[in-house]
Amino acid sequence: MFVFGDVWSNSLLIMPEQKDGFKAQTNYFSGFRFPGNDDWVRRRTKNHGGGGTWPWKNDQKRVKYGFGSGCPTVVFDETDVRRSRIVIVAASTSCIPNLPLQEIFDRLSDLEYTNTEIVIDENSCVKPEELLQQFDHVVHVCRTSRRITPIAFYFGLEPTHPDYYEHFNTVCRLAKVTRVVVVTVRAAVPGTPFNDAVDHLKELVRIGMNEGVVVGIATEIGRLTESPDTVGSLCKSVKGLGVTLDPSHYIFTHPKARDYDGIMDHVCHVRLRDTTKDQFQVRIGQGVLEFGRFVIQLSKVGYSRTLCVDLAQLPDVDPIAELRKMRLLLESLL
């Protein structure tokens, strides 16, 4: 097996070698990233000219993969991939509310975060209606920020919103032009017919795949995804659907944490904070979430994407200090 990575975009695609060429092993780009200026990477760099196209596994459509003329392409063998698996620590824009997107980027950069998840909902710095009207401006902010890179989008609009699909399509377009792979969506509320939820998610996955985006459904209390078993059923019913795992929702309000091992293979994004069964968020170190054990669980299923810090502001707690502590904690575990 070989991995081809575009140094400039920090993305790569895992492919098994075949007699008559290469075929994509998955139907989306991996979140695996690497620093293009690393000597260890440069020693394995080869020049790859021309535009590269690779067929999807499922429908055999050919998809542009951004290899420019003379663009350095890194080639690893399977052993190197196991040895060099990288998980990225990021912070959500919801951690610093009530500021414009550029200022949030600057604040997170000052805290030494280099990647961010951008939340798009009615209460965030980027609202769905504003994105429709100021699409080019949002793209410009995302592309010109040199200190921090958007790594995921969280689309928090209610699935019952009358213009939901229009807004979701705009978010997927934004993800495509900013080279973001994962877009998280919220699940339907309990009581929604299962078949209706499946049809809705199939449509989202279809829209996402057209733009090269992986759709992850968020695990959340008060939604269909509050049960890991239901999450597993949704993923089986909707081919290509990923899971945005937030373990706090399987700890809070439960006398014993729910077992979510059965959905780990579907995880495409992770959101984190410290939690107890009585409080959804507590200060770092005062909760029951075993971060070390959780990271090991992810590594066992080959997870190589993002650990996203998602902290609300607590009374009498310095949010800046909490963000810094959370970053240092997660980076120490990788």
Secondary structure, DSSP 8 states (H G I E B T S, - for coil): -EEEEETTTTEEEEE-EETTEE--SSSS-B-----TT-HHHHTTEEEE-S--EEE-SSS--EEE----TTEEEEEEEHHHHHHT---EEEEEGGGS-SS-HHHHHHHHHHTT--EEEEEESTTSSB-HHHHHHSHHHHHHHHHH-SS-EEEEEEE---TT-TTHHHHHHHHHHHHHHTT--EEEE----TTS-HHHHHHHHHHHHHHHHHTT-EEEEE--TTSGGGSHHHHHHHHHHSTT-EEEE-GGGGTTT-SS----GGGGGGEEEEEE-B--SS-S-B-TTSS---HHHHHHHHHHTT--SEEEE-----TTS-HHHHHHHHHHHHHHT-
